[in-house]
Amino acid sequence: MILAIARSLLDFVYPRVCGGCGGAADPSGGHWCWDCRRSIELITEHYCSRCGDPICGEADYPFVCSTCGNNTVYFDLARSAARYRGPVRNAIHEFKYHAGLHMLSDLADLMVAAVRSHYARLPLDIVTCVPLHDAKLRERGFNQAELLAVRVGRRLHIPAWPGALIRVRKTGTQTDLTAARRRRNVAGAFGSGRASWIRGRSFLLVDDVMTTGATVNECAKTLKQAGAWRVYVVTVARG
């Protein structure tokens, strides 16, 4: 009751805003309004059995998409909570580019649900994340993937170790690149932390958005070369 009263007072002084549309957030908590929460496109079925890329239409059997079939895939599985559309896209942009850290818990909730849905029976030893280059980290002030990884690890009671990966080469934005150019852009861009802490362990690799999977695949390659046993990827959204 005390927490509810405190929340109501804070909402009166500092009204919570929906991360999806900018309107008033739902009074019960969080930073979504009901309309945006309802319109989130969760990924629940009909996706590549390896990378989790959803398809339009029906699929009555497990299948592997052409990207996974035609390229070397280093991660063992990748799954995303929702499509990178509408309120999820807006919330990630607010979180990532406008320091909307109030969205952290809401986005982490989506990731935790995805992990529990897809990886519940798998051994997960360490949560880590896609690292930022030092120059980008100074510019932005935080690594959104690291914040998500720490929050997800805490919620799942799994140790978080953001330092398992380091970015050794600054790369340009992936946004307007083709899949092949994305792979070349991130090739050799990552290094690993202490190998003795990596060897033989299963990692949950966290990022905010997965598009072609080039970045998380290069990170998984680096972890595997350092001796990781398994690398499972989870992102908030799939582009």
C-alpha positions as CSV (number, residue, x, y, z in Angstrom):
1,M,0.0,0.0,0.0
2,I,2.9,2.3,0.8
3,L,4.5,1.6,-2.5
4,A,1.2,2.2,-4.3
5,I,0.8,5.6,-2.6
6,A,4.4,6.6,-3.3
7,R,3.9,5.6,-7.0
8,S,0.7,7.6,-7.2
9,L,2.5,10.7,-5.8
10,L,5.4,10.4,-8.1
11,D,3.0,9.9,-11.1
12,F,1.3,13.1,-10.1
13,V,4.5,15.1,-9.9
14,Y,6.4,13.4,-12.7
15,P,3.8,11.7,-15.0
16,R,5.0,8.6,-16.7
17,V,5.1,8.7,-20.5
18,C,4.5,5.8,-22.8
19,G,7.7,4.9,-24.6
20,G,5.7,3.8,-27.6
21,C,3.5,6.8,-28.4
22,G,4.5,9.5,-26.0
23,G,1.1,9.6,-24.4
24,A,0.2,8.8,-20.8
25,A,1.5,5.5,-19.5
26,D,-0.8,2.9,-18.0
27,P,-1.4,3.8,-14.3
28,S,-0.7,0.3,-13.1
29,G,3.0,0.7,-13.8
30,G,5.7,0.6,-16.5
31,H,6.1,2.9,-19.4
32,W,3.6,1.6,-22.0
33,C,0.0,2.7,-22.5
34,W,-2.5,-0.1,-23.0
35,D,-2.9,0.6,-26.8
36,C,0.9,0.3,-27.3
37,R,1.2,-2.7,-25.1
38,R,-1.5,-4.4,-27.0
39,S,0.1,-3.6,-30.4
40,I,3.5,-5.1,-29.6
41,E,4.1,-7.8,-32.2
42,L,5.5,-10.7,-30.2
43,I,7.4,-13.4,-32.1
44,T,5.8,-16.6,-31.0
45,E,5.9,-19.0,-34.0
46,H,6.9,-19.5,-37.7
47,Y,10.6,-18.5,-37.5
48,C,14.0,-19.9,-38.5
49,S,14.9,-22.7,-36.1
50,R,18.5,-21.3,-35.9
51,C,18.3,-17.5,-35.9
52,G,14.7,-16.9,-35.0
53,D,13.9,-14.7,-38.0
54,P,10.1,-14.7,-38.4
55,I,8.4,-15.4,-41.7
56,C,5.1,-14.3,-43.1
57,G,2.8,-17.3,-43.6
58,E,2.6,-20.8,-42.3
59,A,5.3,-23.4,-41.6
60,D,4.3,-26.8,-40.4
61,Y,7.9,-28.0,-39.8
62,P,11.2,-26.6,-38.5
63,F,13.2,-24.8,-41.2
64,V,16.4,-22.9,-41.6
65,C,16.4,-19.6,-43.4
66,S,18.6,-18.9,-46.4
67,T,20.9,-16.6,-44.4
68,C,21.7,-19.4,-41.9
69,G,21.8,-22.0,-44.6
70,N,24.2,-20.1,-46.8
71,N,26.6,-18.8,-44.2
72,T,28.6,-20.1,-41.3
73,V,26.7,-19.5,-38.1
74,Y,28.6,-19.4,-34.8
75,F,25.8,-18.9,-32.3
76,D,23.8,-21.9,-31.4
77,L,20.4,-20.3,-31.3
78,A,19.1,-16.7,-31.5
79,R,15.7,-15.5,-30.4
80,S,14.0,-12.1,-30.2
81,A,11.0,-11.0,-28.2
82,A,9.2,-8.8,-30.7
83,R,9.2,-7.3,-34.2
84,Y,11.2,-4.1,-34.6
85,R,8.0,-2.1,-35.4
86,G,5.7,0.4,-33.9
87,P,5.9,0.9,-30.1
88,V,8.9,-1.4,-29.7
89,R,10.9,0.5,-32.3
90,N,10.0,3.8,-30.8
91,A,10.8,2.7,-27.3
92,I,14.3,1.3,-28.3
93,H,15.0,4.6,-30.1
94,E,14.1,6.6,-27.0
95,F,16.2,4.3,-24.8
96,K,19.2,4.1,-27.2
97,Y,19.5,7.5,-28.8
98,H,17.8,9.8,-26.3
99,A,19.0,8.3,-23.0
100,G,15.5,7.1,-22.2
101,L,16.8,4.9,-19.4
102,H,13.3,4.7,-17.9
103,M,12.5,2.2,-20.6
104,L,15.2,-0.3,-19.4
105,S,12.9,-2.3,-17.1
106,D,10.1,-2.6,-19.7
107,L,12.5,-3.7,-22.5
108,A,14.2,-6.1,-20.1
109,D,10.8,-7.6,-19.3
110,L,10.4,-8.6,-22.9
111,M,13.8,-10.2,-23.1
112,V,13.3,-12.2,-19.9
113,A,10.0,-13.5,-21.2
114,A,11.8,-14.6,-24.4
115,V,14.6,-16.3,-22.5
116,R,12.1,-18.2,-20.3
117,S,10.1,-19.2,-23.4
118,H,12.9,-20.4,-25.6
119,Y,15.9,-21.2,-23.3
120,A,14.3,-22.5,-20.1
121,R,15.7,-26.0,-20.4
122,L,19.2,-24.9,-21.6
123,P,22.2,-24.3,-19.4
124,L,23.1,-20.6,-19.2
125,D,26.2,-19.8,-17.2
126,I,27.0,-16.1,-18.0
127,V,25.1,-13.2,-19.5
128,T,27.2,-10.9,-21.7
129,C,26.5,-8.3,-24.3
130,V,27.6,-6.8,-27.6
131,P,30.2,-4.2,-26.6
132,L,30.6,-0.6,-27.8
133,H,33.9,0.9,-29.0
134,D,35.3,3.3,-26.4
135,A,34.7,6.3,-28.7
136,K,31.1,5.4,-29.1
137,L,30.7,4.7,-25.4
138,R,32.1,8.2,-24.6
139,E,29.7,9.8,-27.1
140,R,26.6,8.0,-25.9
141,G,27.5,7.7,-22.3
142,F,26.3,4.2,-21.8
143,N,26.0,0.8,-23.6
144,Q,22.3,0.0,-24.0
145,A,23.2,-3.7,-24.5
146,E,25.2,-3.8,-21.3
147,L,22.4,-2.2,-19.2
148,L,20.0,-4.8,-20.6
149,A,22.4,-7.7,-20.0
150,V,22.9,-6.7,-16.3
151,R,19.1,-6.3,-15.8
152,V,18.3,-9.6,-17.5
153,G,21.0,-11.4,-15.5
154,R,19.7,-10.1,-12.3
155,R,16.1,-11.1,-13.1
156,L,17.2,-14.6,-14.2
157,H,19.8,-15.0,-11.3
158,I,22.6,-15.6,-13.8
159,P,25.9,-13.8,-13.4
160,A,26.5,-10.9,-15.9
161,W,29.9,-10.3,-17.3
162,P,29.9,-7.5,-19.9
163,G,33.7,-7.8,-20.2
164,A,33.6,-11.2,-21.9
165,L,33.7,-9.3,-25.2
166,I,35.6,-6.1,-26.1
167,R,35.4,-4.1,-29.3
168,V,38.9,-3.8,-30.7
169,R,38.1,-1.9,-33.9
170,K,35.6,0.9,-34.4
171,T,33.1,0.1,-37.1
172,G,30.7,2.3,-39.1
173,T,26.9,2.0,-38.7
174,Q,25.3,-1.1,-40.0
175,T,22.0,0.6,-40.8
176,D,22.2,1.1,-44.6
177,L,24.5,-1.9,-45.4
178,T,23.6,-5.1,-47.2
179,A,23.9,-8.4,-45.3
180,A,27.3,-9.2,-47.0
181,R,28.7,-5.7,-46.2
182,R,27.5,-6.0,-42.6
183,R,29.5,-9.2,-42.2
184,R,32.6,-7.5,-43.6
185,N,32.1,-4.4,-41.5
186,V,32.2,-6.3,-38.2
187,A,34.8,-8.9,-39.2
188,G,37.6,-9.0,-36.6
189,A,36.0,-6.1,-34.7
190,F,35.8,-8.0,-31.3
191,G,38.2,-9.6,-28.9
192,S,37.5,-11.7,-25.8
193,G,38.1,-11.3,-22.1
194,R,40.0,-13.7,-19.9
195,A,39.9,-17.1,-21.7
196,S,39.9,-19.1,-18.5
197,W,36.6,-17.5,-17.6
198,I,35.1,-18.3,-21.0
199,R,36.3,-21.8,-21.7
200,G,33.6,-24.5,-21.3
201,R,30.8,-22.1,-20.4
202,S,27.5,-21.3,-22.0
203,F,26.8,-17.6,-22.7
204,L,23.6,-15.7,-23.2
205,L,24.6,-12.9,-25.6
206,V,22.4,-9.8,-25.3
207,D,21.7,-7.0,-27.8
208,D,18.8,-4.6,-28.4
209,V,18.1,-5.3,-32.0
210,M,19.0,-8.1,-34.4
211,T,18.7,-7.5,-38.1
212,T,20.8,-9.8,-40.3
213,G,22.7,-11.2,-37.3
214,A,26.1,-10.2,-38.5
215,T,27.1,-8.5,-35.3
216,V,26.0,-11.2,-32.8
217,N,27.4,-13.9,-35.1
218,E,30.9,-12.2,-35.0
219,C,30.6,-11.9,-31.2
220,A,29.7,-15.6,-31.0
221,K,32.6,-16.5,-33.2
222,T,34.9,-14.6,-30.9
223,L,33.5,-16.4,-27.8
224,K,33.7,-19.8,-29.5
225,Q,37.4,-19.1,-30.5
226,A,38.1,-18.3,-26.8
227,G,36.6,-21.7,-25.8
228,A,32.9,-21.0,-25.1
229,W,30.8,-24.2,-25.2
230,R,27.5,-22.6,-26.3
231,V,26.4,-19.1,-27.3
232,Y,22.7,-18.3,-27.2
233,V,21.5,-14.9,-28.4
234,V,18.5,-12.9,-27.2
235,T,17.4,-9.4,-28.3
236,V,14.5,-7.2,-27.6
237,A,13.5,-7.0,-31.3
238,R,14.1,-8.5,-34.7
239,G,14.4,-6.1,-37.6
